[in-house]
Amino acid sequence: MLATDKKPLSEKRTKIFTMTENTIHLNLKRKWFDMILSGDKTEEYRDIKPFYDKRFEPLFPTIIRNEVYYPIIDTITFSNGYAKDRPQFVVKIKEIEKNTGKTFWGAELGKRYYVFHLGEIIKAGRQGFHFNVTKEMPLEMIVESLKL
């Protein structure tokens, strides 16, 4: 998001460019996985370093010939572990920025990160099968039935 543009990514899709997928895949330690899944943690942090620069810089709006283009990436698929049946959920991205994080969510004081502001969880399940979160099948039911 541009600093002067405070609309959520989903509302600012007038011009887009495509990438290979429409979600980012990130792995989390169980503590952070559970906190995001429960709604207690609403930001995720990744270090600003070449590995993540290559992955995350394309997620920011790009200006080409004085026109702003927005990527279609607007979700993160979080996993816990690497097993074939690992628990996962898909969450909407509200905003991405480079900023400092909150120490109670694992950030180092004063250190700058890629900060992902997280929105609603739209799918949950295990590697290979996800259930859409709906009124009829709320997140709590999915978490309980699959023992996420």
Residue pairs with C-beta under 8 A, 6 or more apart in sequence:
1 7
1 9
1 12
1 60
1 61
1 95
1 96
1 97
2 61
2 68
5 12
5 61
8 94
8 95
8 119
9 70
9 74
9 93
9 94
9 95
9 96
10 74
10 92
12 70
13 70
13 72
14 70
15 67
15 68
15 69
15 70
16 69
16 70
16 71
16 72
17 62
17 69
17 70
17 71
17 72
18 72
19 58
19 71
19 72
19 73
21 73
22 72
22 73
22 74
22 75
23 73
23 75
23 76
23 77
23 90
24 55
24 56
24 59
24 73
24 75
24 76
24 77
25 76
25 77
25 79
26 44
26 46
26 76
26 77
26 78
26 79
27 78
27 79
27 80
27 81
27 82
28 36
28 44
28 78
28 79
28 80
29 80
30 80
32 41
32 44
32 105
32 106
33 78
33 80
33 87
35 41
35 105
36 42
36 44
36 78
36 89
36 91
36 118
37 89
37 121
37 124
37 139
37 143
37 148
41 105
41 118
42 117
42 118
43 101
43 102
43 105
43 115
43 116
43 117
43 118
44 76
44 78
44 115
44 116
44 118
45 101
45 105
45 106
45 107
45 113
45 114
45 115
45 116
46 52
46 56
46 113
46 114
46 116
47 113
47 114
48 98
48 112
48 113
48 114
52 114
56 96
56 114
58 71
58 73
59 71
59 73
59 96
60 71
60 96
61 68
61 69
61 70
61 71
62 68
62 69
62 71
63 69
73 93
74 92
74 93
75 90
75 91
75 92
75 93
75 122
76 90
76 91
76 93
76 116
76 118
77 88
77 89
77 90
78 88
78 89
78 90
78 91
79 86
79 87
79 88
79 127
80 86
80 87
80 88
81 87
83 127
84 127
84 128
85 126
85 127
85 128
86 126
86 127
87 124
87 125
87 126
87 146
87 148
88 124
88 125
88 126
88 127
88 130
89 121
89 123
89 124
89 125
89 130
89 148
90 121
90 122
90 123
90 124
90 130
91 118
91 119
91 120
91 121
91 122
92 118
92 119
92 120
92 122
93 116
93 117
93 118
93 119
94 117
94 118
94 119
95 116
95 117
96 114
96 115
96 116
96 117
97 114
97 115
97 117
98 112
98 113
98 114
98 115
99 112
99 113
99 115
100 107
100 109
100 110
100 111
100 112
100 113
100 115
101 107
101 108
101 111
101 113
101 115
103 109
107 113
120 133
121 133
121 139
122 132
122 133
123 130
123 131
123 132
123 133
124 130
124 131
124 133
124 139
124 142
124 143
124 146
124 148
125 131
125 142
125 146
125 148
126 146
126 148
131 137
131 142
133 139
133 142
142 148
